[in-house]
Amino acid sequence: MITDVPLFPLGLVLLPGELQPLHIFEPRYRELATRCEEGDEPFAIALHDGEGLRRVACTALITEVLERFPDGRSNILVRGADPVELVAVHDVRAYRTADVEPLVDDPPEAPEALQQRALEAYAALLTDTPGRAKPEPPEAGAGLSYALAGRIEFDVEAKQELLEERDEGRRLVTVARLIEQVHRGFRIAGEVQRRAMANGRVRTPEEIAAFLDL
C-alpha cells in the first residue's frame, strides 16, 4: 500500500499512458501541484460525478508545466501512470490525500487475435478521418487497450469501466467495440453531410447505415 498520495477529484478519467492537460487554479490544487512538481511524485486523479468519488483511480505524473500565470494559476501536462484503488481518503491537508493499493492486470497481455482486431479497427477509423493528423498506431503488447483508448475521446463512463477492468483481453474487446462504434457514427455523419451538400435531401441514419452496410 502507498500512503499519503495527493488526490485530485475531477470530472474526467485518466488512463495509464494518456496525456492530459490540466488548468490548476484553486489554491489547494496549486499546493498539490507544487508538492508533486518539486518532489517529483505522482498524484491520483479519481472520477467524481453523480455517483460520488469512484474508488478506482489513476496516478498521474507532471511531465511539463505549460504555462505559469502571475496570480499563481498554471497549465500543466500530466501522463497517466498506474491504476490504483483508493483504500482510504483523508482530509488532513488543504487537498485530500489517499492510501492506495496498486492494481495489477491478470493476464497482463491479451491474445494476439484480440490485439489484431483492435489495431485493425483503429487503422480503419484513421483511414476514414481525412484532413486530420494521423498518429502512429501503438505497438502490440501489454497495455494496448489503454494505448488505443487514450487516443480517442470516449465518454467518462466507458473510460472508467476500462480503468476498473483487470483483464487486458476483456478491455481490448471493449475498446475494439467502442472504436467500431465511433467509426460507424463517423461514416454515417459523413454520408449525411455529403448527401446534404449534393441535393439537400438526406435519409435517416438507419437508412444510411443500411446503405453503407453498417
N, C-alpha and C positions, 0 to 999 in steps of 0.2 A: 504494500500500500504506500502511496505517496501522499504526504500531508501538506497542508497549508498551500495548496495550489490556488493562485488567484482565479476568480470565477467571473466571467463576463456573460451574463444572460442577454440573449439577443433574439430577434425575430427571424433568424436565419440559421441554417445548418452548414457547418463547415465539414468537409470530408478530408481524410488523410491525403496529403499531396496537393490539395486545392489551394490556389492563391485567392486571397480575398482582401480588397482594400477596406479600411475602416476609418471613419471620421471620429476622432476622440475629442469630446467637448465637455462632458461632465467632469467636475473636479475629482470625483472618486476614481473615475476611469483614467484620468490623466495620471493620478498617483499609481494606479495599477500598471499603466504603460511604462511609466518611468522606472518602476521597480523591475519590470521584465526586460526592458532595454538595457538598463545598467547592469543587471545581474545575469543577463543572457539566459533567462529562464522562461519556460513556457507558461501560458495561462490557458484556462479551459473555456471554450465557447459552448454554451448549452442553449438549446432552443427553449424560449419562454413564450408560450402562446396561451390560448384559451384553456388549455389543459394544465397550465401551470408550468413549472420548471421540469423539463424532461431529465431523466436520470442518466441517460447515455449521452455523453458529450465528446468533443474532440479537442485535444490540446493544440495550441497554436504557437508558432514562433514568429517573432517580428523579424522579417527579412530586410525591411527597408523603411526608413522614415521619409515619406514622400514630400512632406511639407510641414513646416512649423509656423504658427501664427503668433504675433506679438502678445495676444491675450492668453496664450497657453494651450490653445487648441492645436491639434495636429492631424495629419492624414498619414496613416501607416499602411504597410502591406504585410500581411501575415500569410504563412503557409501552414496548412493543416498537418499535424504530426500523427498522433495516435488516438484511437478511440479509447475512452475511459468510462467507467461507471462512477457516478457521484455516490459515495458511501455515506458521507455526512457533509452538511453545509453549515458554515459558521459565519456569524455576524460580529466579529471582534475587531475588524478594521473598517476603514471608510468604505471599502468594497468587500463583497463577500468572498470567502475562500472555501475550499472543499478538500476533504480527504478523498482520494480517488483510487480506484483499482484498475490497472491496465487490462484491456480486453484483448484476447488473442484469437485469431482465426483458427478454425479446425474444420476442414483442412485449409491450409494457407493458400493453396493453388487449385484452380478449377481444372477439370478435364480439358484436353486440347480442343475437343469438338465444341465445347461451350465458349471457349476463348475465341475460336474461329468465327462462330456465329455472331458474337458481339462485335468483333472487329469488322466483319463484313457489313453488319447493319450500320456501323459508324461510317465506313467508307461510302456506302450508298447514300447516306444523308449528306455527306460532304459533296458528293458528285452533283446533287440536286440543289446546291446552295451557291449559284453563280454570283460573282461580284463580291464575295466575302473572302476574307483571309482564311486560308485552309491550313490549320495547324497540322503538324505531323502527327499521325496516329501513335498512340503509346505502344510500347513493346509488350508482347505477351509475357505472362508470368504472374507471380503473386501480386495481388492488389490491382489487377487490371480493371476490375469493376469500378474502383474508386477513380482510377486514372481517366476512364471514359466518362463517368458521371460528372466529374469535375469540369469537363469541357462543355457541358450542356446545361441550360437553365431549366432544371427540373424544379417542381414545387417543393416547398419545405417538408411536407409530409412524406413525399416519396424519398427525399434525401435522408430524413430521419429514420425511415424504415431500413434504408441501406446501411446507415451507421450502426443500427442495432443488430443487424444480421451478422452472425459469426461464421457462416458457411459461404466461402467465396463462390462456390458453384451456384448456390441459390441467388446470391447477389448478381452474378453475371446473367442468369436467366432473366431476372427483373430488369437489369439495365438494358439488355438486348430488346426486351419488350417495350420499354419506355422509349428507346431510340426509334424503334419501328413505328410507334405511335406518333412521335414528333415528325418523322419523315412522312407518314401518311397525311397528317394535317398540313404539312408544308406543301405537299404535292396538290392537295385539294385546293388550298388557298391560291396557289399559283395558277391552277387551271381556271378558277373562278375569276381571277384578275385578268387572265388572258382573254377569256370569253367576253368579259365586260368591256374590255378595250376594243375588241373586234366588232361587236354588234350591239352591245348594251344589254344582251339577253344572257341570263345565266340559269343554270339548273340548281336544284337543291344540292347540298353537299352529298346526300345519299346517292343521288343520280350521278353526280360527277365521280364519286367513289366507284360506283358500278362501271362507269365508262372507263375509268383508269384501271379497273380490275384490282381494286384495293380491298 
